C-alpha cells in the first residue's frame, strides 16, 4: 500500500511543483508589451489592454485578459475598431520553460467589431491595408541590413515565440455602417464554437447570430461536423444543419432550413431544404430535396432528383391554395458559367409542364428553353370563368358605389424596361390550350427576346376545324412600344368561335382571315387608337344571324303597298354562299367599301365603318334580289327583282338598329315603271316615240307619280 501511495503521489507532486514554478517563475504581464507592440506593428493601430493578465488553472491551464480595445483611426464615429470584454487563453505548460507560447484555444467573450465607411468613402479598415503596404516596403528597404535587427532582438526585444491553435467566440457583435450608401447592418449575439479540433479527426462546429439592416431583421444558427486532412488537401463535412428566419415590412420567413447528411467532393450528398412564412401577403410552405454532387475542383455542381413540394396561399393568386410539385435535374458548370435544367415534371394545380432550360451567365444572361404541356386552361387558372359568373349575377349594392367602382382606371403604358436585360430563345408546345374561352389544339410557338425586341418567329395551332399561323414583333427599346403582327386563319368554323370568345352568334360559316396590322402603345385605349392595317375575310356557306333581309324587304314592301303582313315569324337569318371584304383599321375605326355576299336569292354589297373605341357602327348593305323569295319562306315579288335595296345598320354593337332605306327602292321602282310604261306606249302607237321633248314630258309625268 505504501508503494502504491508513493506512485500516486509522485505525479501529483510534479503537477503541483509545475504549477508553483509557473506562477513563481513566469509573469504573464510580461506578454503585454509584446502583444501591444505586435498589434501596432501589424495593424498600425493602438491596442489598449486594461488591467493585468492573470493565470487561470480551471478548467485548464491558461491566462485571461481583461477589457481590450483596438482603437479606430481619427475621424470615425466609433472609438474602437475592435473591443472585447474578456479574453481567455489555454496554454501548453512545458513549452513555456523554453520561452515558447503555444496557445491551445482562445475564447473571446463580448467581442465587438465596428466597420465604418464615411460619406467620403474612406473606411476604417483602410488603415490596416495601408499599414501592410508600409510593412512590405520597409522589409524591402531593410533586407540588406538584417544583422543590426538581430542584435536588437538579442539585446532588448522579447525572445518569446507565439503560436495560435484556435478561437472560440461568444456574445460577439459586428456593426457595419456605411454613411456613403446610407446603410447600417448589425450582427449581434454572434457565437462560434469549435470542439476537439484536430487534423484527420472529426470536430463539431456550432454557430448562431441575429442581425438587422435598415428595416430588415434576421437570425441564423447551424452546426456541422468537420474533418480536415493533414496538409489541408481535402476536407469533409457531415450532419450539416442550417436554420434561419427573416422579416421586413412586407415579408416574414418564420423558418428556412438546409440539411446535408454528408458533404464530400465527387460523391453524392443527400440535401434537404424547407421554407415556411409569408412573402408579400403570400403564405409559403416549401420543402424538397436533391442529390448534390460537387467535383473536387469545384468546377461543376449537379443536383439530381431535385424536388419541390410547395403550397402557396393568398388573395393575389389566381387560385388559392396553389399546390406546386416539381421533379427535375440541374447541373452548373462554373468554368463555362453554364446552367442546365431538365424539367421532368412541374405541376401547378391543374397545369402541367415538362421541358429543358439552358442558361449561360454573362452581363445579359443567355436563356434557351423548350417547354411542353399536355393541357393549359388559362381561364380556369386565372379564375376568369368564376369572375364572369359573378359579374353576370345581379348586384344589390349602392348605385353610387357601383358607379365609383365602375369608373375606368387611369391607363398607363406597361413598364417593359426589363425586356432590355433579356436574351431569350424559347419554344413552347401545348397539346390543348384554352384562353379567352377560345379552344386550340396542337399549339406550337417559337419566340425570342433580345435586348428589348420580342419576336414571335412562328405560331401555329388547330382551332374550330381550321388552323392559324402567325408571326409578330414587339419593339420595347423605346416607350411607347411599337409592334406588328401577321396572321393567317384557314377553314375556321366562325359561329362556335364567336360564341366561345365573344358570346356573339351573328355570323356563321367557314372563315379564312388574313391579318396584317401595326401599332404603337400598349395601353388599351392607345392601342385601339394607333392600330392600323388590313383584315381580309373570306367566308363560305354561312349566314348572318339577327336579320332576315328577305323578310325585312317583304314586310316593308307590303307596308308600301298597303297590304296585310304575312310570315312575320320568320327566322331572323340571312344565308349566303360566299362573303368577302377588306377591312381597313385606322385611328380607332374599321371601314370597308368592298363587302360582297351572295346567295341564290340575293347579291349584297356593303360599305361603312365601325368605331371600336365607342363600339358604334354606321354601315349600309345594298341588297339586290336575283331569285325568288319563296326560298326564304315568303311569296315571290317579281317586281322587286333587279332592284337594289339599301339596309342601314347603326347604333351600338350590343343593340344594332336595322333600317331599310326605302326612298331608293321607290326611285328604282319608279324608274322601272317608267321604262315599262314607255314600252307599252310604244306598242300601242305602233312605233317608238321619237320626239325627245314628248319623251321627257311623259317621263316627268310618270316620275311624279312615285315621288
C-alpha positions in Angstrom: 0.0 0.0 0.0 2.8 2.4 0.8 4.4 1.8 -2.6 1.1 2.4 -4.4 0.6 5.6 -2.4 4.1 6.7 -3.3 3.5 6.0 -7.0 0.3 8.1 -7.0 1.9 10.9 -5.0 4.8 11.4 -7.4 2.7 12.8 -10.4 0.6 14.9 -8.1 3.7 16.4 -6.6 5.2 17.0 -10.1 2.0 18.8 -11.2 1.9 21.0 -8.1 5.5 21.8 -8.5 5.0 22.7 -12.1 2.1 25.0 -11.3 4.1 26.6 -8.5 7.1 27.1 -10.8 4.7 28.6 -13.5 3.3 31.0 -11.0 6.6 32.0 -9.4 8.9 32.0 -12.4 6.6 33.2 -15.2 4.9 36.6 -15.0 2.1 36.7 -17.7 2.1 40.5 -17.7 5.5 40.5 -19.5 3.5 39.5 -22.6 1.5 42.8 -22.6 4.3 44.9 -24.2 4.8 42.1 -26.7 1.2 41.9 -27.6 0.8 45.7 -27.8 4.0 46.0 -29.9 2.9 43.3 -32.3 -0.6 44.8 -32.7 0.9 48.2 -33.5 3.3 46.7 -35.9 0.7 44.5 -37.7 -2.2 47.0 -37.8 -0.8 50.4 -37.3 -3.4 51.0 -34.6 -3.2 51.3 -30.9 -4.1 48.3 -28.7 -5.2 49.0 -25.1 -5.2 46.2 -22.5 -6.8 47.3 -19.2 -5.7 45.6 -16.0 -3.3 42.7 -15.5 -3.0 39.4 -17.3 -4.0 36.7 -14.8 -3.3 32.9 -14.7 -6.2 30.5 -14.6 -5.9 26.9 -13.6 -9.5 25.6 -14.0 -10.8 24.0 -16.1 -7.4 24.2 -17.9 -4.1 26.0 -17.5 -4.1 29.4 -19.2 -4.5 33.1 -18.5 -7.2 35.7 -19.0 -7.1 39.2 -20.5 -9.4 41.9 -19.2 -11.1 44.5 -21.3 -9.1 45.0 -24.5 -9.6 47.7 -27.3 -8.1 48.2 -30.7 -8.6 51.9 -31.4 -10.1 53.4 -34.6 -8.2 55.9 -36.7 -9.2 59.6 -36.2 -12.4 60.8 -37.9 -14.8 57.9 -37.3 -17.9 57.7 -35.1 -16.9 54.7 -33.1 -13.8 55.0 -30.9 -12.9 51.3 -31.4 -12.4 49.1 -34.4 -12.4 46.1 -32.1 -13.3 45.7 -28.4 -13.6 42.6 -26.1 -14.6 42.3 -22.5 -12.6 39.3 -21.7 -10.1 37.0 -23.5 -9.3 33.5 -22.2 -6.3 31.6 -23.5 -5.4 28.0 -22.9 -1.6 27.4 -22.8 0.6 24.4 -23.1 2.8 24.4 -19.9 6.0 22.7 -20.8 6.9 24.8 -23.8 6.8 27.9 -21.6 10.1 26.8 -20.0 11.7 27.0 -23.5 10.1 30.5 -24.0 7.5 29.1 -26.4 3.9 30.3 -26.0 1.7 27.6 -27.6 -1.9 28.8 -27.3 -4.4 25.9 -27.5 -7.7 27.8 -27.6 -8.6 31.5 -27.4 -12.0 32.4 -26.1 -13.4 35.8 -27.0 -16.4 36.9 -24.9 -18.3 40.0 -25.8 -16.1 40.8 -28.8 -17.3 43.8 -30.8 -16.2 44.7 -34.3 -17.0 48.1 -35.9 -16.6 48.6 -39.6 -17.3 52.1 -40.9 -17.4 53.9 -44.2 -17.6 57.7 -44.1 -19.6 59.8 -46.6 -16.3 60.5 -48.5 -15.8 56.7 -49.0 -12.9 56.3 -46.5 -13.1 53.1 -44.4 -11.6 52.4 -41.0 -10.2 49.2 -42.5 -8.1 51.2 -44.9 -5.7 51.9 -42.1 -4.9 48.1 -41.9 -4.3 47.9 -45.6 -2.1 51.0 -45.6 0.0 49.6 -42.7 0.5 46.3 -44.5 1.8 48.2 -47.6 4.2 50.2 -45.3 5.5 47.0 -43.7 6.1 45.4 -47.1 8.0 48.4 -48.3 10.0 48.6 -45.0 11.0 44.9 -45.3 12.2 45.5 -48.9 14.2 48.6 -47.8 15.8 46.9 -44.7 16.5 43.5 -46.3 20.3 44.1 -46.8 20.9 45.2 -43.2 19.4 42.3 -41.2 22.3 41.9 -38.7 21.5 45.0 -36.6 17.9 43.9 -36.3 19.1 40.5 -34.9 21.3 42.4 -32.5 18.4 44.5 -31.3 16.3 41.4 -30.8 19.1 39.9 -28.7 19.5 42.9 -26.6 16.1 44.3 -25.9 13.1 42.6 -27.6 11.4 39.6 -26.1 12.8 36.2 -27.2 9.4 34.5 -26.9 7.6 32.8 -29.8 3.9 32.7 -30.1 1.6 30.2 -31.9 -2.3 30.0 -32.0 -4.3 26.9 -32.5 -8.0 28.1 -32.5 -10.6 30.7 -31.4 -14.0 30.4 -29.7 -16.3 33.4 -29.9 -19.4 34.1 -27.8 -21.7 37.1 -27.4 -20.0 38.9 -30.3 -21.2 42.0 -32.2 -20.4 43.0 -35.8 -21.5 46.6 -36.7 -21.2 47.7 -40.3 -22.2 51.3 -41.0 -21.9 52.8 -44.5 -22.7 56.5 -44.5 -21.9 56.8 -48.2 -24.6 54.2 -49.1 -26.9 55.1 -46.3 -27.0 51.5 -44.9 -26.5 50.1 -41.4 -26.1 46.4 -40.7 -25.7 44.9 -37.3 -25.0 41.3 -36.3 -25.3 40.6 -32.6 -25.4 37.6 -30.2 -22.9 36.0 -32.6 -21.3 32.8 -31.3 -18.9 30.3 -32.8 -17.5 27.2 -31.1 -15.2 24.5 -32.4 -14.7 21.5 -30.2 -11.9 18.9 -30.2 -10.3 20.4 -33.3 -7.5 18.2 -34.8 -6.3 17.1 -38.2 -7.8 13.8 -39.6 -10.4 13.8 -36.8 -14.0 14.9 -36.7 -14.7 18.1 -34.9 -18.1 19.8 -34.3 -18.7 23.4 -35.0 -21.8 25.4 -33.9 -22.7 29.0 -34.7 -25.6 31.4 -34.1 -26.3 35.0 -34.8 -29.0 37.6 -35.0 -29.0 40.7 -37.2 -30.8 43.7 -38.7 -30.1 46.0 -41.6 -32.3 49.1 -42.0 -35.9 47.7 -41.7 -34.9 44.0 -42.1 -34.3 41.6 -39.3 -32.9 38.1 -39.5 -31.4 35.3 -37.4 -29.4 32.1 -38.2 -28.0 29.2 -36.5 -26.4 26.0 -37.5 -24.0 23.1 -36.8 -21.7 20.8 -38.7 -19.0 18.2 -38.2 -15.7 18.8 -39.9 -12.7 16.7 -40.7 -9.6 18.4 -42.2 -6.9 16.2 -43.7 -3.3 16.6 -42.9 -1.7 19.0 -45.3 -5.1 20.7 -45.8 -5.5 18.9 -49.1 -9.1 17.9 -48.5 -12.0 18.1 -46.0 -15.3 16.5 -45.3 -18.5 17.6 -43.7 -21.4 15.7 -42.2 -24.6 16.4 -40.2 -24.8 19.9 -41.6 -27.8 21.8 -40.4 -28.6 25.5 -41.1 -31.7 27.3 -39.9 -32.7 31.0 -40.5 -35.5 33.4 -40.1 -36.2 36.8 -41.8 -38.7 39.7 -41.6 -39.2 43.1 -43.0 -42.2 45.4 -43.6 -43.9 43.0 -46.0 -42.2 39.6 -45.6 -41.8 37.2 -42.8 -40.0 34.0 -43.2 -40.5 32.0 -40.0 -38.0 29.3 -40.9 -35.7 28.4 -43.7 -33.6 25.3 -43.2 -31.0 23.3 -45.1 -29.7 19.9 -44.1 -27.0 17.7 -45.5 -26.3 14.3 -44.2 -22.8 14.4 -45.6 -20.7 16.6 -47.9 -17.7 15.2 -49.7 -16.3 16.0 -53.1 -17.0 13.7 -56.0 -19.7 11.9 -54.0 -23.5 12.1 -53.9 -24.7 14.0 -50.9 -28.3 14.0 -49.7 -29.7 17.6 -49.4 -33.0 18.6 -47.8 -34.5 22.1 -47.6 -37.7 23.8 -46.3 -39.1 27.3 -46.2 -42.2 28.5 -44.3 -43.6 32.0 -43.9 -45.2 34.8 -45.8 -43.9 37.0 -48.7 -46.0 40.0 -49.9 -49.2 38.6 -48.4 -48.4 35.2 -49.9 -48.2 32.3 -47.5 -45.4 29.9 -48.4 -44.8 26.3 -47.3 -41.9 24.8 -49.4 -39.9 21.7 -48.9 -37.8 19.4 -51.1 -34.5 17.8 -51.6 -31.8 16.7 -54.1 -28.8 14.5 -54.6 -25.9 17.0 -54.6 -22.6 16.4 -56.2 -19.6 18.8 -56.3 -16.4 17.8 -58.0 -13.0 18.3 -56.2 -12.0 21.2 -58.5 -15.3 22.9 -57.5 -16.0 23.4 -61.3 -19.2 21.5 -61.6 -22.3 21.3 -59.3 -25.1 18.8 -60.1 -28.4 18.2 -58.3 -30.1 15.0 -59.4 -33.7 14.3 -58.4 -34.2 18.0 -57.4 -37.7 18.0 -55.9 -40.1 20.8 -54.8 -43.3 20.3 -52.8 -44.9 23.7 -52.2 -48.2 25.1 -51.1 -49.0 28.8 -51.8 -51.9 30.7 -50.4 -53.0 34.3 -50.9 -55.6 36.6 -52.5 -53.2 37.7 -55.2 -53.1 34.1 -56.6 -55.4 33.2 -59.5 -56.1 30.0 -57.5 -55.6 29.7 -53.7 -54.3 27.5 -52.4 -51.9 26.6 -55.2 -50.2 23.3 -55.0 -46.8 23.1 -56.8 -44.9 19.8 -57.4 -41.6 19.7 -59.3 -39.1 17.0 -60.2 -36.0 18.0 -62.2 -32.2 17.6 -62.7 -29.8 20.6 -62.5 -26.2 21.0 -63.4 -24.0 24.1 -63.2 -20.6 24.3 -64.9 -18.7 27.1 -63.1 -15.9 27.2 -65.7 -18.3 27.9 -68.5 -20.9 29.7 -66.4 -23.5 27.4 -67.8 -26.6 26.1 -66.1 -28.6 23.2 -67.5 -32.0 22.4 -66.1 -34.1 19.4 -67.1 -37.7 19.6 -66.0 -39.2 16.2 -65.7 -42.4 17.5 -64.3 -43.9 20.7 -62.9 -47.5 20.9 -61.8 -49.3 24.0 -60.5 -52.8 22.7 -59.6 -54.2 21.6 -63.0 -51.3 22.9 -65.1 -48.5 20.6 -66.0 -45.2 21.2 -67.8 -42.0 19.4 -68.8 -39.0 20.6 -70.8 -35.5 21.9 -70.7 -33.7 25.1 -69.8 -30.1 26.3 -70.5 -28.6 29.5 -69.1 -25.2 30.9 -69.9 -24.3 33.7 -67.4 -23.0 37.0 -68.8 -23.7 40.7 -68.5 -27.0 39.7 -70.1 -27.7 36.0 -69.4 -28.5 33.9 -72.5 -31.5 31.7 -71.9 -32.7 28.9 -74.2 -35.7 26.7 -73.3 -38.1 24.2 -74.7 -41.3 23.8 -72.8 -44.2 21.3 -73.3 -47.6 21.0 -71.6 -50.4 18.5 -72.3 -53.1 21.0 -71.5 -53.4 24.6 -70.3 -56.7 26.2 -69.4 -55.7 29.9 -68.8 -59.3 30.9 -68.0 -59.7 28.3 -65.2 -56.2 29.0 -63.9 -56.8 32.8 -63.7 -60.3 32.3 -62.3 -61.9 34.1 -65.3 -64.8 31.7 -65.5 -65.7 32.4 -61.9 -65.3 36.1 -62.5 -67.6 36.1 -65.5 -70.3 34.3 -63.5 -70.0 36.7 -60.6 -70.3 39.7 -63.0 -73.4 38.3 -64.6 -75.2 37.9 -61.3 -77.4 40.9 -60.2 -75.9 43.3 -57.6 -77.9 45.0 -54.8 -75.2 47.4 -53.8 -75.5 51.2 -53.6 -75.7 52.7 -57.1 -73.2 55.4 -56.2 -70.7 52.9 -55.0 -71.2 50.8 -58.1 -70.7 53.9 -60.3 -67.4 54.6 -58.4 -66.3 51.0 -58.7 -67.0 51.0 -62.5 -65.1 54.2 -63.1 -62.3 53.5 -65.5 -58.8 53.5 -64.0 -56.2 55.8 -65.5 -54.4 53.9 -68.2 -50.6 53.7 -68.3 -48.1 52.2 -70.6 -46.7 49.0 -69.1 -43.0 49.1 -67.9 -41.1 46.9 -70.4 -37.6 48.0 -69.4 -36.9 44.5 -68.0 -37.0 43.2 -71.6 -33.8 45.1 -72.4 -31.9 42.9 -69.9 -33.0 39.6 -71.6 -31.6 37.4 -74.2 -34.1 34.5 -74.5 -34.9 31.9 -77.2 -37.8 29.7 -76.4 -40.1 27.1 -77.9 -43.5 26.1 -76.4 -45.8 23.2 -77.5 -49.2 22.7 -75.9 -51.5 19.8 -76.8 -54.7 21.5 -75.7 -55.0 25.2 -74.9 -57.8 27.5 -73.8 -57.6 31.3 -73.4 -60.3 33.9 -73.6 -62.6 30.8 -73.9 -61.1 30.1 -77.3 -60.1 26.4 -77.7 -57.0 25.4 -79.6 -55.1 22.1 -80.2 -51.5 21.4 -81.1 -50.2 24.8 -80.3 -46.6 25.4 -81.3 -44.7 28.6 -80.8 -41.1 29.9 -81.1 -40.1 33.3 -79.9 -37.1 35.3 -78.8 -36.4 38.3 -76.6 -33.2 40.1 -77.5 -32.4 43.3 -75.5 -35.9 44.8 -75.8 -37.0 43.3 -79.1 -39.6 40.4 -78.8 -40.1 38.3 -81.9 -42.7 35.6 -82.4 -41.0 33.8 -85.2 -43.7 31.2 -85.6 -47.0 30.3 -84.1 -49.4 27.5 -85.4 -52.4 25.9 -84.0 -55.6 24.0 -84.9 -58.9 25.5 -83.8 -62.5 25.0 -84.7 -61.9 22.6 -87.6 -59.4 25.1 -89.1 -55.8 26.3 -88.5 -54.0 29.5 -87.6 -50.5 30.7 -88.3 -48.9 33.9 -87.0 -45.8 36.0 -86.7 -45.3 39.2 -84.6 -42.7 41.7 -83.4 -42.7 43.9 -80.4 -40.0 46.6 -80.1 -39.8 47.8 -76.5 -36.5 49.7 -76.8 -38.4 53.0 -76.7 -41.7 53.9 -74.9 -44.4 53.6 -76.1 -43.5 50.3 -77.7 -44.3 49.5 -81.3 -45.5 46.2 -82.7 -46.5 44.4 -85.9 -48.4 41.2 -86.5 -49.4 38.9 -89.3 -51.9 36.2 -89.0 -53.5 33.6 -91.4 -56.7 31.8 -90.4 -57.8 29.0 -92.7 -61.1 26.9 -92.6 -62.2 28.0 -89.2 -65.9 27.5 -88.1 -66.8 31.0 -87.3 -70.0 30.6 -85.2 -68.6 28.4 -82.4 -65.5 30.6 -82.3 -67.6 33.8 -81.8 -69.9 32.2 -79.3 -66.9 31.0 -77.2 -64.9 34.1 -77.4 -67.4 37.0 -77.5 -70.8 35.3 -76.8 -71.8 36.6 -80.3 -73.8 34.4 -82.7 -74.3 37.0 -85.5 -72.2 35.2 -88.1 -71.9 31.6 -89.4 -69.7 30.0 -92.0 -66.3 28.7 -92.7 -63.8 31.5 -92.4 -60.5 32.4 -94.0 -58.9 35.6 -92.5 -55.6 37.4 -93.2 -54.5 40.0 -90.7 -51.6 42.4 -91.3 -51.5 45.2 -88.6 -49.1 47.5 -86.9 -49.4 49.7 -83.9 -47.8 51.9 -81.2 -48.5 51.8 -77.5 -49.9 49.0 -75.3 -52.3 50.9 -73.0 -55.8 49.6 -74.1 -57.2 52.9 -75.5 -53.9 53.9 -77.0 -53.6 50.5 -78.6 -57.0 50.9 -80.2 -56.3 54.4 -81.5 -52.9 53.5 -83.0 -53.8 50.2 -84.5 -53.5 50.3 -88.3 -53.6 47.8 -91.1 -55.9 45.5 -93.0 -58.0 42.4 -92.3 -59.2 40.4 -95.3 -62.1 38.0 -94.7 -63.4 35.3 -97.0 -66.4 33.3 -95.6 -68.2 30.4 -97.3 -71.5 28.7 -96.8 -72.6 30.8 -93.9 -75.3 33.1 -92.6 -75.8 36.4 -90.9 -78.0 35.9 -87.8 -80.2 38.6 -86.3 -81.5 39.9 -89.6 -83.6 38.3 -92.3 -83.1 40.5 -95.3 -85.8 38.8 -97.4 -88.4 39.2 -94.6 -87.3 42.8 -94.0 -87.9 43.5 -97.7 -91.2 41.7 -97.8 -92.6 43.5 -94.7 -91.6 46.9 -95.9 -92.8 46.3 -99.4 -96.2 45.1 -98.0 -96.5 48.3 -96.0 -95.7 50.3 -99.1 -98.5 48.6 -101.0 -100.9 48.8 -98.1 -101.3 45.0 -97.9 -101.6 42.8 -94.8 -98.4 41.3 -93.4 -97.8 37.6 -93.6 -95.0 35.4 -92.4 -93.9 37.8 -89.6 -92.5 34.9 -87.5 -89.7 34.0 -90.0 -86.3 33.1 -88.6 -84.0 36.2 -88.4 -81.3 34.8 -90.6 -79.8 35.6 -94.0 -77.9 32.8 -95.7 -75.0 33.3 -98.0 -72.8 31.1 -100.1 -69.8 33.4 -100.0 -68.8 36.7 -98.3 -65.6 38.7 -98.8 -64.4 42.0 -97.5 -61.2 44.0 -96.8 -61.4 45.9 -93.5 -59.1 48.9 -93.0 -58.1 49.9 -89.5 -57.0 53.4 -88.6 -57.5 55.8 -85.7 -59.9 53.6 -83.9 -62.2 53.0 -86.8 -62.6 49.9 -89.1 -64.0 50.7 -92.5 -64.7 48.9 -95.8 -66.1 49.7 -99.2 -65.9 46.2 -100.8 -68.1 43.9 -98.7 -69.7 41.4 -101.0 -72.0 38.5 -100.3 -74.1 36.3 -102.5 -76.7 33.6 -102.3 -79.2 32.1 -104.7 -81.7 34.8 -103.7 -79.6 37.9 -103.0 -76.5 39.8 -104.0 -75.2 42.0 -101.3 -72.7 44.9 -101.3 -71.7 46.7 -98.2 -69.8 49.8 -97.1 -69.4 51.8 -94.0 -67.5 51.9 -90.7 -67.4 50.9 -87.1 -65.8 52.8 -84.3 -64.3 50.3 -81.9 -63.4 53.0 -79.3 -67.1 53.7 -78.5 -68.4 50.4 -80.2 -70.8 52.0 -82.6 -71.4 51.3 -86.3 -72.8 53.1 -89.4 -73.0 50.6 -92.2 -75.1 50.3 -95.3 -75.8 47.0 -97.0 -77.1 47.2 -100.6 -79.2 44.2 -101.5 -80.3 43.1 -104.9 -82.9 40.4 -105.3 -81.9 38.0 -108.1 -84.1 35.0 -107.1 -87.5 34.1 -105.7 -88.4 34.9 -102.1 -90.0 31.5 -101.9 -86.6 30.2 -100.9 -86.7 32.4 -97.8 -90.2 31.4 -96.7 -92.2 34.1 -98.5 -94.1 34.8 -101.7 -92.3 35.8 -104.9 -92.2 39.5 -105.6 -91.3 39.7 -109.2 -91.5 43.5 -109.4 -88.6 43.9 -107.0 -86.2 41.7 -109.0 -83.0 43.5 -110.1 -83.7 46.4 -107.7 -81.0 47.3 -105.2 -82.4 47.8 -101.7 -80.2 49.6 -99.1 -80.3 48.5 -95.5 -78.6 50.7 -92.9 -77.2 49.3 -89.7 -76.4 51.8 -87.0 -76.1 52.2 -83.2 -74.3 50.3 -80.5 -72.8 46.9 -81.3 -74.8 45.4 -78.4 -78.1 46.7 -79.8 -77.8 47.4 -83.5 -80.7 49.1 -85.4 -81.7 48.0 -88.9 -83.4 50.4 -91.3 -84.4 49.8 -94.9 -83.8 53.0 -96.9 -87.0 52.7 -98.9 -86.7 56.0 -100.8 -84.1 54.5 -103.0 -86.3 51.5 -103.6 -89.2 53.7 -104.7 -87.0 55.6 -107.1 -85.7 52.4 -108.7 -89.3 51.1 -108.7 -90.5 54.3 -110.4 -87.8 54.2 -113.0 -88.7 50.6 -113.7 -92.4 51.5 -114.1 -91.4 54.4 -116.4 -89.4 52.2 -118.6 -92.3 49.7 -118.6 -94.9 52.4 -119.4 -92.9 53.8 -122.3 -92.5 50.3 -123.7 -96.3 49.8 -123.6 -97.0 53.2 -125.2 -94.6 52.4 -128.0 -96.5 49.2 -128.6 -99.9 51.0 -128.7 -98.7 53.7 -131.0 -97.0 51.1 -133.2 -93.8 53.0 -133.2 -91.4 54.4 -130.7 -91.7 58.0 -129.5 -89.1 59.8 -131.4 -89.7 63.3 -130.2 -87.3 63.8 -127.3 -89.4 66.6 -125.8 -92.5 64.4 -125.8 -90.5 61.6 -124.2 -89.2 63.9 -121.4 -92.7 65.2 -120.7 -94.0 61.6 -120.3 -91.1 60.7 -118.1 -91.7 63.7 -115.9 -95.3 62.8 -115.6 -94.7 59.2 -114.6 -91.9 60.1 -112.2 -94.2 62.4 -110.4 -96.5 59.6 -109.6 -93.8 57.9 -107.5 -92.2 61.0 -105.8 
